[in-house]
Amino acid sequence: MIYKILADFVVLIHFLWIVFLILGAFWGRKYKGIKYLHIGGLGFALLIQIFGWYCPLTHLEVWFRSKHDPTLSYTGSFIIHYVEKLVYIELPRWIIFVLTLLIIVVNLLLYKRKPNKI
């Protein structure tokens, strides 16, 4: 049962990481450390797309699921079912690559934009 819980936790972390990659420039404009983490994450996401690698979080989740025996516990949760659909979206590889580039460009434009003076 612990492996099932850990696998579900990894899926949630994976989802939050994707959200961070999409929206991270909003926080990165305020905090330099987050900016470097965000830009590094975007670069890593681009490398994953270029070389066709799997995210380490995907490998970790698969490992946890392989350790779990589905006959001994509840098969899943409502939330995890739909979060997995978002994390592991079924689109052609080229569309995911284009979306990755678009996310990078939008975030870099946000970093270049001057902060609003209030």
C-alpha positions as CSV (number, residue, x, y, z in Angstrom):
1,M,0.0,0.0,0.0
2,I,2.9,2.4,0.7
3,Y,4.2,2.1,-2.8
4,K,0.7,3.0,-4.2
5,I,0.6,6.1,-2.0
6,L,4.2,7.0,-3.0
7,A,3.4,6.6,-6.7
8,D,0.3,8.8,-6.3
9,F,2.4,11.4,-4.5
10,V,4.9,11.4,-7.3
11,V,2.1,12.0,-9.8
12,L,1.0,15.0,-7.8
13,I,4.5,16.4,-7.6
14,H,4.9,15.8,-11.3
15,F,1.7,17.8,-12.0
16,L,2.9,20.7,-9.7
17,W,6.3,20.7,-11.5
18,I,4.5,21.1,-14.9
19,V,2.4,23.9,-13.5
20,F,5.6,25.5,-12.2
21,L,7.2,25.2,-15.6
22,I,4.2,26.9,-17.2
23,L,3.7,29.7,-14.7
24,G,7.1,29.9,-12.9
25,A,8.1,33.2,-14.5
26,F,5.5,35.0,-12.4
27,W,7.4,33.9,-9.2
28,G,10.8,34.0,-10.8
29,R,10.5,37.7,-11.6
30,K,10.3,38.3,-7.9
31,Y,12.8,35.8,-6.5
32,K,16.2,35.2,-8.1
33,G,16.6,31.6,-6.8
34,I,13.2,30.6,-8.2
35,K,14.1,32.3,-11.5
36,Y,17.3,30.1,-11.9
37,L,15.4,26.9,-10.9
38,H,12.6,27.8,-13.4
39,I,15.0,28.5,-16.3
40,G,16.9,25.4,-15.5
41,G,13.7,23.3,-15.4
42,L,12.7,24.8,-18.8
43,G,16.0,23.9,-20.2
44,F,15.8,20.4,-18.9
45,A,12.2,20.1,-20.3
46,L,13.6,21.1,-23.7
47,L,16.4,18.5,-23.5
48,I,13.8,15.8,-22.6
49,Q,11.8,16.7,-25.7
50,I,14.8,16.9,-28.0
51,F,16.3,13.6,-27.0
52,G,13.0,11.8,-26.3
53,W,13.9,11.0,-22.7
54,Y,11.4,10.3,-19.9
55,C,11.2,12.7,-17.0
56,P,12.9,11.2,-13.9
57,L,9.6,11.6,-12.0
58,T,8.0,9.3,-14.6
59,H,10.6,6.7,-13.9
60,L,10.1,7.0,-10.2
61,E,6.4,6.7,-10.5
62,V,6.7,3.6,-12.7
63,W,9.1,2.1,-10.2
64,F,6.8,2.6,-7.3
65,R,3.8,1.2,-9.2
66,S,5.9,-1.9,-10.1
67,K,6.6,-2.4,-6.4
68,H,2.9,-2.2,-5.6
69,D,0.6,-5.2,-5.9
70,P,-2.7,-3.9,-7.3
71,T,-4.6,-7.0,-6.0
72,L,-3.9,-6.0,-2.3
73,S,-5.3,-2.4,-2.2
74,Y,-7.6,0.1,-3.6
75,T,-7.0,0.6,-7.3
76,G,-6.8,4.3,-7.3
77,S,-8.3,7.7,-6.5
78,F,-10.5,10.0,-8.4
79,I,-8.0,12.9,-8.2
80,I,-5.0,10.8,-9.2
81,H,-6.9,9.4,-12.2
82,Y,-7.5,12.8,-13.6
83,V,-4.1,14.3,-12.7
84,E,-2.5,11.4,-14.5
85,K,-4.5,12.3,-17.6
86,L,-3.1,15.8,-17.5
87,V,0.5,14.7,-16.7
88,Y,0.6,12.0,-19.3
89,I,-1.4,13.7,-22.0
90,E,-1.7,11.7,-25.2
91,L,-0.5,14.0,-28.0
92,P,1.9,13.5,-30.9
93,R,5.5,14.1,-29.8
94,W,5.9,17.1,-32.2
95,I,2.9,18.9,-30.6
96,I,4.3,18.4,-27.1
97,F,7.7,19.8,-28.5
98,V,6.0,22.8,-30.0
99,L,4.0,23.4,-26.8
100,T,7.3,23.1,-24.8
101,L,8.9,25.7,-27.0
102,L,5.9,28.0,-26.7
103,I,6.0,27.8,-22.9
104,I,9.7,28.6,-22.9
105,V,9.2,31.6,-25.2
106,V,6.3,33.0,-23.2
107,N,8.2,32.6,-19.9
108,L,11.3,34.2,-21.3
109,L,9.2,37.2,-22.6
110,L,7.8,37.5,-19.0
111,Y,11.3,37.6,-17.6
112,K,12.3,40.3,-20.1
113,R,9.3,42.4,-19.4
114,K,9.9,45.3,-17.0
115,P,8.0,45.0,-13.7
116,N,5.0,47.2,-13.3
117,K,5.4,50.2,-11.0
118,I,2.6,50.7,-8.6
